[in-house]
Amino acid sequence: MPAALEIAVTVLILAGAFFMFVGSYGLAKLPDMMRRLHGPTKATTLGVGAILVASMLDALLVTGDLSMHELLIAVFLFLTAPVTANMIAKAYILRNRAERAALPPTGRPAGWATLVRGEVPPVPEGSIRP
Amino acid sequence: MIMVACAIALAVVAAGMLLNLYRLAAGPDALDRVLALDTMAINAIALVMLLGIWFETHIYFEAALLIAAVGFLATVAFCKYLLRGNVIG
């Protein structure tokens, strides 16, 4: 059993490091801001998640019982990563005039939620949203 | 076996941080730099947790939690500042 646990921890550490590197590489390599946003926000949460689970299992290996503290960091990161990504994307669109002009039409009465100010036009009958 | 994996992972995550540093220095827009800093904070969390596994101690957990909280708040404050010119209000 300890051998299987050790293998699991090793695999999780290596997988986490791989995903962290993929996220950072995407940040450095992708061509524009909106595409660069994809790399870190997705890959690094997976990477940190794998490393945190590895740390939990490692505590089981070292002290004999599972450590639950790491779940705190995991939950915090999973809650905040979408918020930061949304904030950065929104700030980028609102700061760049060219980026706003390049947005395609939404194909419905309501415009892009980030750009619409004031009252939102009514949604027509038969639409998916209430 | 875990120690070897830890050493490899520490090297790989540090290399990822160097890539973040490149984006921090070269990013054309200010938001690129904010994103690079945010990713760097997440990489730092991974680095600290790996050190915790390496030294078989639980002390590093608090440091990782603090970096997570401060990194999130710093990113949100940067975005607010770039959008509005001030952080609160």
Backbone of each chain as ProteinMPNN parsed JSONL, in Angstrom:
{"seq_chain_A": "MPAALEIAVTVLILAGAFFMFVGSYGLAKLPDMMRRLHGPTKATTLGVGAILVASMLDALLVTGDLSMHELLIAVFLFLTAPVTANMIAKAYILRNRAERAALPPTGRPAGWATLVRGEVPPVPEGSIRP", "coords_chain_A": {"N_chain_A": [[0.813, -1.226, 0.0], [1.889, 1.384, 0.867], [3.745, 1.633, -1.204], [2.19, 1.874, -3.525], [0.917, 4.245, -2.898], [3.083, 5.963, -2.862], [3.816, 5.915, -5.537], [1.544, 7.083, -6.614], [1.695, 9.671, -5.501], [4.069, 10.564, -6.682], [3.385, 10.513, -9.434], [1.326, 12.407, -9.424], [2.701, 14.738, -8.63], [4.462, 15.063, -10.796], [2.626, 15.352, -12.911], [1.308, 17.684, -12.096], [3.436, 19.548, -12.197], [3.932, 19.462, -14.924], [1.536, 20.544, -15.996], [1.615, 23.107, -14.867], [3.821, 24.11, -16.212], [2.904, 24.032, -18.834], [0.87, 25.968, -18.736], [2.373, 28.315, -18.179], [4.016, 28.368, -20.396], [2.155, 28.704, -22.422], [1.312, 31.278, -21.757], [3.597, 32.713, -22.381], [3.894, 32.228, -25.088], [1.591, 32.418, -26.762], [-0.241, 34.382, -29.261], [-1.926, 36.804, -28.87], [-3.51, 38.956, -26.372], [-6.101, 37.997, -25.452], [-5.987, 35.308, -26.147], [-3.783, 34.57, -24.736], [-4.779, 34.634, -22.207], [-6.049, 32.219, -21.842], [-4.167, 30.152, -21.377], [-2.73, 30.245, -18.678], [-5.007, 30.444, -16.885], [-6.462, 28.099, -17.121], [-4.673, 25.864, -17.268], [-2.959, 26.211, -15.04], [-4.565, 26.088, -12.756], [-5.315, 23.437, -12.798], [-2.759, 22.338, -12.551], [-1.886, 23.309, -10.004], [-3.908, 22.108, -8.512], [-3.331, 19.345, -8.819], [-0.824, 19.245, -7.564], [-1.535, 19.993, -4.978], [-3.227, 17.859, -4.201], [-1.306, 15.864, -4.289], [0.272, 16.748, -2.159], [-1.511, 16.352, -0.031], [-1.771, 13.53, -0.044], [0.867, 12.902, 0.435], [1.167, 13.726, 3.062], [-0.357, 11.758, 4.258], [1.315, 9.651, 3.825], [3.582, 10.361, 5.29], [2.843, 11.18, 7.961], [0.741, 9.517, 8.611], [-1.942, 10.192, 8.714], [-4.496, 11.658, 6.623], [-4.087, 14.898, 5.231], [-6.145, 17.692, 5.42], [-5.983, 20.373, 5.048], [-5.028, 21.426, 2.666], [-7.14, 21.461, 0.937], [-8.37, 23.851, 1.413], [-6.803, 25.813, 0.119], [-7.15, 24.872, -2.478], [-9.934, 25.158, -2.907], [-10.159, 27.924, -2.588], [-8.569, 28.84, -4.735], [-9.957, 27.752, -6.933], [-12.285, 29.142, -6.758], [-11.457, 31.79, -7.122], [-9.98, 31.972, -9.495], [-11.632, 32.072, -11.932], [-12.802, 34.572, -11.447], [-10.647, 36.409, -11.469], [-9.798, 36.005, -14.108], [-12.025, 36.89, -15.531], [-12.083, 39.581, -14.686], [-9.657, 40.537, -15.775], [-10.048, 40.124, -18.534], [-12.26, 41.761, -18.981], [-11.288, 44.309, -18.238], [-9.361, 44.534, -20.196], [-10.872, 44.599, -22.602], [-12.386, 46.922, -22.184], [-10.427, 48.837, -22.067], [-9.247, 48.893, -24.567], [-9.847, 50.36, -27.582], [-9.759, 49.412, -30.208], [-10.048, 46.701, -29.875], [-12.675, 46.568, -28.958], [-14.057, 47.476, -31.193], [-13.617, 45.383, -32.911], [-15.228, 43.344, -32.062], [-17.602, 40.803, -32.847], [-21.079, 41.078, -33.987], [-23.751, 40.368, -31.639], [-26.011, 39.07, -32.528], [-28.525, 39.218, -31.489], [-31.098, 41.131, -29.73], [-29.916, 42.215, -27.407], [-26.819, 43.728, -26.524], [-23.219, 43.241, -26.178], [-22.572, 42.153, -22.907], [-20.647, 43.348, -21.312], [-20.335, 45.837, -22.449], [-22.777, 47.104, -22.659], [-24.637, 49.781, -21.394], [-26.792, 50.986, -18.816], [-30.253, 50.4, -19.429], [-31.207, 47.117, -20.344], [-32.28, 45.838, -23.449], [-35.543, 44.269, -24.01], [-35.843, 40.69, -24.023], [-36.722, 38.709, -26.829], [-39.784, 36.751, -27.538], [-39.802, 33.156, -27.172], [-37.138, 32.842, -26.773], [-34.157, 31.417, -25.294], [-33.385, 32.278, -22.771], [-35.138, 33.323, -19.827]], "CA_chain_A": [[0.0, 0.0, 0.0], [2.723, 2.585, 0.797], [4.398, 1.749, -2.512], [1.191, 2.421, -4.462], [0.711, 5.642, -2.523], [4.267, 6.71, -3.285], [3.726, 6.075, -6.993], [0.472, 8.062, -6.883], [2.206, 11.018, -5.189], [5.05, 10.92, -7.708], [2.687, 10.827, -10.689], [0.595, 13.676, -9.258], [3.667, 15.849, -8.627], [4.964, 15.289, -12.16], [1.525, 15.88, -13.731], [1.11, 19.077, -11.702], [4.523, 20.363, -12.748], [3.72, 19.544, -16.383], [0.461, 21.504, -16.308], [2.103, 24.451, -14.546], [4.709, 24.565, -17.278], [2.082, 24.295, -20.032], [0.224, 27.263, -18.55], [3.34, 29.405, -18.304], [4.48, 28.385, -21.784], [1.084, 29.332, -23.198], [1.347, 32.722, -21.481], [4.732, 33.339, -23.064], [3.993, 31.914, -26.512], [0.403, 32.7, -27.582], [-0.019, 35.643, -29.969], [-2.517, 38.042, -28.356], [-3.894, 38.967, -24.958], [-7.251, 37.15, -25.134], [-5.577, 33.913, -26.216], [-2.839, 34.325, -23.637], [-5.555, 34.446, -20.98], [-6.476, 30.822, -21.713], [-3.123, 29.257, -20.874], [-2.585, 30.162, -17.222], [-6.206, 30.274, -16.058], [-6.926, 26.715, -17.107], [-3.643, 24.867, -16.972], [-2.316, 26.293, -13.729], [-5.436, 25.593, -11.681], [-5.155, 21.978, -12.828], [-1.431, 22.025, -12.023], [-1.883, 23.5, -8.551], [-4.779, 21.072, -7.949], [-2.608, 18.072, -8.753], [0.231, 19.336, -6.545], [-2.175, 20.008, -3.657], [-3.634, 16.481, -3.887], [-0.064, 15.152, -3.979], [0.683, 17.134, -0.806], [-2.408, 15.675, 0.904], [-1.411, 12.114, 0.026], [2.184, 12.817, 1.031], [0.97, 13.801, 4.514], [-0.801, 10.413, 4.661], [2.493, 8.783, 3.775], [4.584, 10.758, 6.288], [2.344, 11.217, 9.337], [-0.215, 8.451, 8.86], [-3.321, 10.551, 8.386], [-4.671, 12.546, 5.485], [-4.15, 16.319, 5.586], [-7.262, 18.304, 4.702], [-5.779, 21.824, 4.936], [-4.763, 21.825, 1.285], [-8.416, 21.703, 0.25], [-8.671, 25.275, 1.573], [-6.153, 26.528, -0.987], [-7.761, 24.431, -3.738], [-11.25, 25.796, -3.036], [-9.939, 29.357, -2.793], [-8.078, 29.08, -6.103], [-10.99, 27.427, -7.912], [-13.284, 30.212, -6.724], [-10.946, 33.095, -7.538], [-9.378, 31.981, -10.838], [-12.556, 32.647, -12.92], [-13.035, 35.998, -11.171], [-9.512, 37.177, -11.981], [-9.795, 35.932, -15.573], [-13.089, 37.778, -16.006], [-11.667, 40.972, -14.455], [-8.597, 40.918, -16.709], [-10.631, 40.206, -19.874], [-13.132, 42.93, -19.018], [-10.439, 45.499, -18.253], [-8.687, 44.609, -21.5], [-11.825, 45.04, -23.627], [-12.8, 48.305, -21.937], [-9.313, 49.759, -22.271], [-8.776, 48.912, -25.962], [-10.887, 50.751, -28.522], [-9.687, 48.539, -31.389], [-10.594, 45.402, -29.472], [-14.132, 46.705, -28.883], [-14.582, 47.607, -32.556], [-13.461, 44.11, -33.618], [-16.157, 42.33, -31.558], [-18.691, 40.489, -33.781], [-22.41, 41.335, -33.424], [-24.228, 39.242, -30.83], [-27.071, 38.364, -33.23], [-29.759, 39.328, -30.716], [-31.298, 42.539, -29.38], [-29.0, 42.674, -26.366], [-25.435, 43.815, -26.949], [-22.281, 42.564, -25.286], [-22.93, 42.534, -21.541], [-19.623, 44.224, -20.748], [-20.354, 47.162, -23.05], [-24.089, 47.732, -22.559], [-24.848, 50.584, -20.192], [-28.182, 51.318, -18.59], [-31.281, 49.382, -19.53], [-30.999, 46.065, -21.339], [-33.518, 45.667, -24.209], [-36.254, 43.031, -23.662], [-35.507, 39.497, -24.805], [-37.929, 38.327, -27.565], [-40.461, 35.493, -27.22], [-39.194, 31.958, -27.723], [-35.705, 32.821, -26.515], [-33.812, 30.415, -24.287], [-33.368, 32.875, -21.436], [-36.456, 33.836, -19.419]], "C_chain_A": [[0.844, 1.272, 0.0], [3.392, 2.754, -0.566], [3.447, 2.354, -3.531], [0.959, 3.896, -4.187], [1.866, 6.512, -2.997], [4.229, 6.96, -4.792], [2.673, 7.124, -7.343], [0.972, 9.48, -6.636], [3.187, 11.473, -6.263], [4.374, 11.341, -8.998], [1.96, 12.167, -10.588], [1.542, 14.87, -9.274], [4.125, 16.141, -10.051], [3.872, 15.852, -13.055], [1.276, 17.352, -13.402], [2.175, 19.98, -12.284], [4.355, 20.531, -14.25], [2.66, 20.589, -16.713], [0.873, 22.931, -15.972], [2.95, 24.982, -15.692], [3.921, 24.872, -18.544], [1.403, 25.657, -19.933], [1.183, 28.419, -18.755], [3.841, 29.519, -19.741], [3.435, 29.034, -22.68], [1.079, 30.84, -23.001], [2.468, 33.391, -22.271], [4.597, 33.249, -24.575], [2.803, 32.393, -27.34], [0.417, 34.139, -28.093], [-0.692, 36.879, -29.397], [-3.136, 37.832, -26.98], [-5.018, 37.984, -24.644], [-6.892, 35.677, -25.214], [-4.593, 33.583, -25.106], [-3.568, 34.056, -22.323], [-5.903, 32.975, -20.748], [-5.439, 29.959, -21.01], [-3.101, 29.165, -19.366], [-3.871, 29.836, -16.479], [-6.685, 28.829, -16.05], [-5.836, 25.761, -16.653], [-3.113, 24.983, -15.549], [-3.255, 25.887, -12.605], [-5.37, 24.071, -11.618], [-3.809, 21.577, -12.211], [-1.379, 22.165, -10.512], [-2.756, 22.449, -7.884], [-4.05, 19.761, -7.789], [-1.544, 18.113, -7.661], [-0.373, 19.345, -5.137], [-2.637, 18.613, -3.259], [-2.408, 15.638, -3.558], [0.395, 15.458, -2.562], [-0.186, 16.458, 0.251], [-2.011, 14.213, 1.089], [-0.043, 11.925, 0.661], [2.098, 12.898, 2.557], [0.496, 12.451, 5.049], [0.383, 9.461, 4.744], [3.444, 9.076, 4.944], [4.042, 10.609, 7.701], [1.322, 10.128, 9.631], [-1.654, 8.867, 8.719], [-3.37, 11.67, 7.345], [-4.765, 13.99, 5.971], [-5.217, 16.993, 4.749], [-7.059, 19.803, 4.48], [-5.65, 22.278, 3.486], [-6.046, 22.109, 0.513], [-8.804, 23.172, 0.328], [-8.081, 26.078, 0.413], [-6.836, 26.172, -2.299], [-9.098, 25.127, -3.951], [-11.084, 27.288, -3.314], [-9.5, 29.638, -4.226], [-9.169, 28.815, -7.129], [-12.092, 28.483, -7.908], [-12.751, 31.497, -7.34], [-10.4, 33.116, -8.953], [-10.352, 32.509, -11.9], [-12.785, 34.13, -12.708], [-11.891, 36.837, -11.725], [-9.5, 37.163, -13.499], [-10.84, 36.872, -16.147], [-12.685, 39.243, -15.842], [-10.647, 41.402, -15.499], [-9.173, 41.072, -18.118], [-11.474, 41.467, -20.017], [-12.307, 44.213, -19.089], [-9.763, 45.657, -19.603], [-9.627, 45.133, -22.568], [-12.176, 46.51, -23.424], [-11.676, 49.298, -22.163], [-8.912, 49.902, -23.732], [-9.919, 49.214, -26.912], [-10.927, 49.803, -29.726], [-10.309, 47.174, -31.086], [-12.126, 45.447, -29.444], [-14.733, 46.757, -30.284], [-14.546, 46.269, -33.281], [-14.446, 43.05, -33.141], [-17.249, 42.057, -32.59], [-20.035, 40.834, -33.161], [-22.925, 40.113, -32.674], [-25.322, 38.46, -31.525], [-28.377, 38.352, -32.465], [-29.909, 40.763, -30.253], [-30.316, 43.063, -28.337], [-27.579, 42.691, -26.903], [-24.537, 43.015, -26.027], [-22.468, 43.088, -23.869], [-21.917, 43.507, -20.945], [-19.802, 45.659, -21.219], [-21.688, 47.877, -22.902], [-24.177, 48.528, -21.273], [-26.339, 50.848, -20.049], [-29.09, 50.128, -18.826], [-30.963, 48.381, -20.64], [-32.306, 45.887, -22.097], [-34.2, 44.342, -23.883], [-35.86, 41.878, -24.595], [-36.771, 39.031, -25.516], [-38.506, 36.986, -27.122], [-39.712, 34.318, -27.842], [-37.688, 31.902, -27.529], [-35.401, 31.841, -25.393], [-33.882, 31.019, -22.898], [-34.734, 33.419, -21.085], [-36.492, 35.365, -19.489]], "O_chain_A": [[0.562, 2.176, -0.787], [3.585, 3.877, -1.033], [3.828, 3.231, -4.305], [0.822, 4.7, -5.11], [1.672, 7.633, -3.467], [4.558, 8.047, -5.268], [2.869, 7.944, -8.24], [0.722, 10.384, -7.434], [3.147, 12.622, -6.704], [4.714, 12.364, -9.592], [1.968, 12.963, -11.527], [1.226, 15.903, -9.865], [4.178, 17.296, -10.474], [4.139, 16.733, -13.872], [1.062, 18.168, -14.298], [1.869, 21.052, -12.806], [4.605, 21.609, -14.791], [2.855, 21.42, -17.601], [0.529, 23.864, -16.696], [2.824, 26.139, -16.095], [4.214, 25.838, -19.247], [1.359, 26.411, -20.906], [0.85, 29.395, -19.427], [4.063, 30.619, -20.245], [3.764, 29.809, -23.577], [0.868, 31.596, -23.949], [2.305, 34.505, -22.769], [5.128, 34.102, -25.287], [2.977, 32.744, -28.507], [1.002, 35.02, -27.463], [-0.081, 37.948, -29.43], [-3.27, 36.709, -26.494], [-4.918, 37.218, -23.685], [-7.42, 34.871, -24.448], [-4.568, 32.463, -24.596], [-3.063, 33.355, -21.446], [-6.037, 32.535, -19.607], [-5.776, 29.139, -20.157], [-3.421, 28.113, -18.813], [-3.851, 29.04, -15.54], [-7.261, 28.38, -15.059], [-6.05, 24.944, -15.757], [-2.843, 23.967, -14.909], [-2.79, 25.383, -11.583], [-5.368, 23.483, -10.537], [-3.725, 20.612, -11.452], [-0.897, 21.273, -9.813], [-2.408, 21.943, -6.818], [-4.137, 19.125, -6.739], [-1.373, 17.146, -6.919], [0.202, 18.774, -4.21], [-2.464, 18.213, -2.107], [-2.452, 14.797, -2.661], [0.849, 14.569, -1.841], [0.311, 16.04, 1.297], [-1.925, 13.715, 2.211], [0.2, 10.928, 1.34], [2.853, 12.23, 3.263], [0.883, 12.038, 6.142], [0.446, 8.589, 5.611], [4.037, 8.16, 5.515], [4.684, 9.993, 8.552], [1.059, 9.841, 10.799], [-2.529, 8.008, 8.613], [-2.457, 12.484, 7.204], [-5.419, 14.283, 6.971], [-5.211, 16.892, 3.522], [-7.865, 20.441, 3.804], [-6.099, 23.364, 3.119], [-6.052, 22.891, -0.438], [-9.476, 23.692, -0.563], [-8.757, 26.907, -0.196], [-7.079, 27.042, -3.136], [-9.373, 25.63, -5.04], [-11.775, 27.851, -4.163], [-10.0, 30.567, -4.86], [-9.303, 29.565, -8.096], [-12.755, 28.699, -8.922], [-13.493, 32.22, -8.005], [-10.356, 34.181, -9.569], [-9.942, 33.335, -12.715], [-12.946, 34.876, -13.674], [-12.125, 37.856, -12.375], [-9.226, 38.187, -14.125], [-10.585, 37.57, -17.128], [-12.911, 40.057, -16.738], [-10.746, 42.498, -16.052], [-8.841, 42.024, -18.824], [-11.415, 42.156, -21.036], [-12.59, 45.097, -19.898], [-9.606, 46.771, -20.101], [-9.254, 46.003, -23.355], [-12.256, 47.265, -24.393], [-11.93, 50.474, -22.423], [-8.309, 50.905, -24.113], [-10.853, 48.422, -27.039], [-12.003, 49.438, -30.2], [-10.995, 46.581, -31.919], [-12.791, 44.495, -29.851], [-15.781, 46.165, -30.542], [-15.358, 46.035, -34.176], [-14.514, 41.97, -33.727], [-17.782, 43.007, -33.163], [-20.145, 40.883, -31.936], [-22.595, 38.976, -33.011], [-25.562, 37.304, -31.174], [-29.257, 37.547, -32.768], [-28.964, 41.545, -30.359], [-29.928, 44.231, -28.382], [-27.174, 41.793, -27.64], [-25.003, 42.223, -25.208], [-22.517, 44.297, -23.643], [-22.281, 44.387, -20.166], [-19.47, 46.598, -20.495], [-21.751, 49.102, -23.002], [-23.84, 48.033, -20.197], [-27.062, 50.923, -21.042], [-28.757, 48.996, -18.478], [-30.513, 48.752, -21.725], [-33.358, 45.79, -21.466], [-33.523, 43.381, -23.516], [-35.586, 42.073, -25.78], [-37.82, 38.955, -24.877], [-37.851, 36.195, -26.444], [-39.075, 34.451, -28.887], [-37.028, 31.01, -28.062], [-36.292, 31.477, -24.626], [-34.365, 30.388, -21.959], [-35.432, 33.932, -21.96], [-37.518, 35.973, -19.183]]}, "seq_chain_B": "MIMVACAIALAVVAAGMLLNLYRLAAGPDALDRVLALDTMAINAIALVMLLGIWFETHIYFEAALLIAAVGFLATVAFCKYLLRGNVIG", "coords_chain_B": {"N_chain_B": [[11.908, 8.24, -4.441], [9.797, 10.085, -4.469], [11.252, 12.324, -3.762], [12.946, 12.686, -5.957], [11.05, 13.227, -7.946], [10.073, 15.581, -6.859], [12.296, 17.263, -7.054], [12.568, 17.427, -9.843], [10.092, 18.597, -10.44], [10.295, 21.038, -9.086], [12.303, 22.265, -10.593], [11.001, 22.436, -13.08], [8.751, 24.051, -12.531], [10.061, 26.353, -11.751], [11.244, 27.021, -14.171], [8.933, 27.618, -15.587], [8.229, 29.913, -14.191], [10.232, 31.601, -15.052], [9.462, 31.941, -17.699], [7.12, 33.358, -17.21], [8.275, 35.651, -16.185], [9.501, 36.616, -18.441], [7.217, 37.347, -19.933], [6.249, 39.278, -18.251], [8.174, 41.241, -18.528], [8.102, 41.763, -21.259], [5.493, 42.082, -22.077], [3.087, 43.594, -24.178], [0.814, 45.096, -23.429], [-0.556, 46.661, -20.451], [-2.253, 44.931, -19.114], [-1.305, 42.457, -19.852], [0.952, 42.288, -18.305], [-0.205, 42.278, -15.762], [-1.557, 39.838, -15.88], [0.65, 38.158, -16.118], [1.821, 38.543, -13.604], [-0.183, 37.469, -11.97], [-0.176, 34.782, -12.776], [2.37, 34.199, -11.963], [2.089, 34.353, -9.181], [0.461, 32.116, -8.777], [2.197, 30.112, -9.639], [4.108, 30.451, -7.651], [2.693, 29.557, -5.431], [2.526, 26.814, -6.046], [5.234, 26.222, -5.979], [5.879, 26.672, -3.277], [4.255, 24.746, -2.045], [5.479, 22.471, -3.08], [7.96, 22.676, -1.841], [7.095, 22.211, 0.75], [6.394, 19.496, 0.534], [8.913, 18.503, -0.018], [10.497, 19.084, 2.291], [9.009, 17.679, 4.09], [7.201, 18.88, 5.897], [4.578, 20.769, 7.542], [4.446, 23.4, 7.72], [4.696, 25.151, 5.594], [2.239, 25.392, 4.456], [0.623, 27.542, 5.349], [1.972, 29.733, 4.288], [1.548, 29.31, 1.562], [-1.218, 29.624, 1.429], [-1.464, 32.304, 2.154], [-0.126, 33.533, 0.015], [-1.874, 32.856, -2.024], [-4.208, 34.297, -1.297], [-3.271, 36.994, -1.243], [-2.334, 37.247, -3.843], [-4.681, 37.034, -5.391], [-6.132, 39.293, -4.467], [-4.372, 41.326, -5.204], [-4.399, 41.128, -7.993], [-7.08, 41.752, -8.616], [-7.156, 44.362, -7.596], [-5.279, 45.639, -9.249], [-6.613, 45.436, -11.748], [-8.917, 46.953, -11.25], [-7.702, 49.406, -10.77], [-6.528, 49.973, -13.251], [-8.793, 50.206, -14.794], [-10.348, 52.277, -13.64], [-8.757, 54.193, -12.451], [-8.576, 54.476, -9.764], [-8.54, 52.434, -6.753], [-10.465, 51.799, -4.761], [-13.816, 52.749, -4.747]], "CA_chain_B": [[11.173, 8.477, -5.687], [9.088, 11.358, -4.337], [12.258, 13.395, -3.727], [13.393, 12.931, -7.333], [9.94, 13.914, -8.631], [10.014, 16.939, -6.314], [13.396, 18.054, -7.63], [12.208, 17.711, -11.242], [8.955, 19.529, -10.475], [10.788, 22.361, -8.684], [13.006, 22.841, -11.739], [10.046, 22.753, -14.151], [7.938, 25.203, -12.137], [10.936, 27.528, -11.797], [11.361, 27.392, -15.589], [7.681, 28.295, -15.918], [8.276, 31.266, -13.639], [11.086, 32.411, -15.934], [8.625, 32.326, -18.844], [6.247, 34.442, -16.73], [9.104, 36.85, -16.057], [9.657, 37.136, -19.804], [5.984, 38.032, -20.322], [6.161, 40.465, -17.408], [9.059, 42.272, -19.061], [7.881, 42.049, -22.681], [4.073, 42.22, -22.399], [2.822, 44.893, -24.801], [-0.226, 45.844, -22.72], [-0.436, 46.577, -18.992], [-2.988, 43.751, -18.622], [-0.415, 41.309, -20.017], [1.831, 42.233, -17.129], [-1.032, 41.854, -14.63], [-1.775, 38.395, -16.028], [1.921, 37.493, -15.816], [1.991, 38.564, -12.15], [-1.145, 36.531, -11.396], [0.342, 33.436, -13.023], [3.558, 34.041, -11.131], [1.631, 34.051, -7.826], [-0.004, 30.72, -8.754], [3.404, 29.284, -9.678], [4.757, 30.527, -6.348], [1.958, 28.644, -4.542], [2.972, 25.453, -6.359], [6.626, 26.095, -5.527], [5.883, 26.575, -1.819], [3.719, 23.43, -1.687], [6.514, 21.473, -3.397], [8.949, 22.752, -0.754], [6.488, 21.519, 1.881], [6.559, 18.047, 0.328], [10.364, 18.234, -0.002], [10.994, 19.067, 3.674], [8.072, 16.87, 4.88], [6.659, 19.681, 6.987], [3.282, 21.346, 7.224], [4.534, 24.832, 8.011], [4.616, 25.941, 4.369], [0.853, 25.52, 4.01], [0.134, 28.893, 5.623], [2.585, 30.646, 3.319], [0.859, 29.14, 0.28], [-2.562, 30.214, 1.548], [-1.307, 33.762, 2.135], [0.2, 33.961, -1.35], [-3.106, 32.744, -2.82], [-5.112, 35.411, -0.983], [-2.682, 38.269, -1.657], [-2.276, 37.269, -5.311], [-6.016, 37.347, -5.917], [-6.486, 40.692, -4.173], [-3.512, 42.213, -5.988], [-4.853, 41.139, -9.39], [-8.327, 42.513, -8.699], [-6.844, 45.774, -7.379], [-4.638, 46.131, -10.472], [-7.623, 45.599, -12.796], [-9.74, 48.107, -10.873], [-6.917, 50.623, -10.935], [-6.35, 50.258, -14.678], [-10.076, 50.596, -15.375], [-10.982, 53.472, -13.078], [-7.8, 55.169, -11.964], [-8.378, 54.283, -8.324], [-8.828, 51.042, -6.393], [-11.734, 51.726, -4.055], [-14.678, 53.882, -5.051]], "C_chain_B": [[10.435, 9.811, -5.625], [10.073, 12.519, -4.365], [12.733, 13.731, -5.138], [12.309, 13.687, -8.103], [9.843, 15.356, -8.173], [11.095, 17.808, -6.932], [13.07, 18.426, -9.069], [11.115, 18.771, -11.301], [9.39, 20.939, -10.073], [11.483, 23.038, -9.855], [12.021, 23.284, -12.807], [9.222, 23.987, -13.798], [8.788, 26.472, -12.143], [11.132, 27.983, -13.243], [10.092, 28.107, -16.053], [7.672, 29.717, -15.389], [9.176, 32.168, -14.474], [10.303, 32.852, -17.166], [7.667, 33.449, -18.442], [7.014, 35.754, -16.643], [9.322, 37.48, -17.428], [8.409, 37.918, -20.213], [5.806, 39.313, -19.504], [7.02, 41.592, -17.973], [8.629, 42.702, -20.452], [6.437, 42.388, -23.013], [3.732, 43.563, -23.008], [1.821, 45.732, -24.017], [-0.003, 45.715, -21.211], [-1.131, 45.333, -18.458], [-2.18, 42.475, -18.824], [0.467, 41.149, -18.793], [1.051, 41.804, -15.894], [-1.253, 40.35, -14.671], [-0.506, 37.62, -15.701], [2.146, 37.45, -14.305], [1.065, 37.561, -11.466], [-0.658, 35.095, -11.567], [1.562, 33.156, -12.16], [3.158, 33.707, -9.691], [1.175, 32.599, -7.738], [1.188, 29.772, -8.804], [4.125, 29.299, -8.337], [4.047, 29.623, -5.341], [2.432, 27.211, -4.763], [4.382, 25.216, -5.829], [6.687, 25.887, -4.016], [5.339, 25.222, -1.373], [4.733, 22.336, -1.971], [7.615, 21.492, -2.336], [8.415, 22.061, 0.493], [6.608, 20.011, 1.76], [8.031, 17.67, 0.488], [10.882, 18.123, 1.431], [10.083, 18.285, 4.613], [7.556, 17.628, 6.103], [5.349, 20.316, 6.548], [3.279, 22.855, 7.387], [4.279, 25.668, 6.764], [3.192, 26.155, 3.888], [0.335, 26.945, 4.2], [0.687, 29.892, 4.625], [1.868, 30.547, 1.978], [-0.518, 29.785, 0.313], [-2.486, 31.736, 1.482], [-1.003, 34.262, 0.738], [-1.04, 33.901, -2.228], [-4.006, 33.945, -2.579], [-4.555, 36.724, -1.509], [-2.618, 38.366, -3.182], [-3.613, 37.632, -5.917], [-6.358, 38.813, -5.696], [-5.652, 41.654, -5.005], [-3.995, 42.284, -7.43], [-6.128, 41.957, -9.541], [-8.06, 44.003, -8.529], [-6.181, 46.379, -8.609], [-5.672, 46.394, -11.565], [-8.495, 46.811, -12.503], [-8.989, 49.391, -11.137], [-6.777, 50.978, -12.414], [-7.654, 50.716, -15.308], [-10.513, 51.977, -14.924], [-10.011, 54.522, -12.596], [-7.68, 55.202, -10.453], [-8.887, 52.888, -7.952], [-10.187, 50.918, -5.732], [-12.554, 52.96, -4.41], [-14.967, 54.009, -6.543]], "O_chain_B": [[10.438, 10.577, -6.589], [9.776, 13.576, -4.922], [12.903, 14.901, -5.483], [12.592, 14.65, -8.814], [9.57, 16.253, -8.971], [10.842, 18.958, -7.294], [13.26, 19.57, -9.484], [11.185, 19.713, -12.091], [8.917, 21.923, -10.643], [11.289, 24.23, -10.095], [12.165, 24.364, -13.381], [9.012, 24.863, -14.637], [8.299, 27.544, -12.497], [11.18, 29.182, -13.517], [10.156, 29.075, -16.811], [7.17, 30.627, -16.049], [8.917, 33.365, -14.593], [10.448, 33.983, -17.63], [7.424, 34.375, -19.217], [6.496, 36.82, -16.974], [9.33, 38.702, -17.572], [8.511, 39.011, -20.769], [5.279, 40.308, -20.002], [6.64, 42.761, -17.906], [8.767, 43.873, -20.804], [6.156, 42.918, -24.088], [4.053, 44.593, -22.416], [1.963, 46.952, -23.945], [0.652, 44.78, -20.749], [-0.681, 44.738, -17.48], [-2.338, 41.515, -18.07], [0.701, 40.041, -18.308], [1.568, 41.056, -15.064], [-1.156, 39.666, -13.652], [-0.564, 36.557, -15.083], [2.61, 36.439, -13.777], [1.458, 36.888, -10.513], [-0.716, 34.292, -10.635], [1.767, 32.038, -11.688], [3.802, 32.879, -9.046], [1.459, 31.917, -6.753], [1.208, 28.756, -8.11], [4.691, 28.287, -7.923], [4.692, 28.997, -4.5], [2.707, 26.483, -3.809], [4.686, 24.148, -5.298], [7.438, 25.044, -3.525], [5.871, 24.61, -0.447], [4.847, 21.379, -1.204], [8.145, 20.441, -1.973], [9.166, 21.404, 1.214], [6.887, 19.32, 2.74], [8.351, 16.632, 1.067], [11.616, 17.19, 1.759], [10.349, 18.227, 5.814], [7.486, 17.08, 7.203], [5.042, 20.395, 5.359], [2.251, 23.51, 7.217], [3.717, 26.76, 6.849], [2.947, 26.992, 3.019], [-0.317, 27.493, 3.312], [-0.023, 30.787, 4.168], [1.607, 31.56, 1.33], [-0.938, 30.416, -0.657], [-3.319, 32.383, 0.848], [-1.541, 35.283, 0.307], [-1.251, 34.771, -3.073], [-4.513, 34.547, -3.526], [-5.274, 37.489, -2.151], [-2.824, 39.44, -3.747], [-3.684, 38.438, -6.844], [-6.814, 39.498, -6.611], [-6.156, 42.68, -5.463], [-4.007, 43.358, -8.031], [-6.255, 42.756, -10.469], [-8.657, 44.824, -9.226], [-6.485, 47.514, -8.978], [-5.632, 47.428, -12.231], [-8.781, 47.607, -13.398], [-9.55, 50.354, -11.661], [-6.892, 52.145, -12.788], [-7.646, 51.517, -16.243], [-10.998, 52.768, -15.732], [-10.418, 55.658, -12.352], [-6.798, 55.866, -9.91], [-9.579, 52.242, -8.739], [-10.978, 50.044, -6.088], [-12.047, 54.081, -4.377], [-15.682, 54.92, -6.958]]}, "name": "protein", "num_of_chains": 2, "seq": "MPAALEIAVTVLILAGAFFMFVGSYGLAKLPDMMRRLHGPTKATTLGVGAILVASMLDALLVTGDLSMHELLIAVFLFLTAPVTANMIAKAYILRNRAERAALPPTGRPAGWATLVRGEVPPVPEGSIRPMIMVACAIALAVVAAGMLLNLYRLAAGPDALDRVLALDTMAINAIALVMLLGIWFETHIYFEAALLIAAVGFLATVAFCKYLLRGNVIG"}
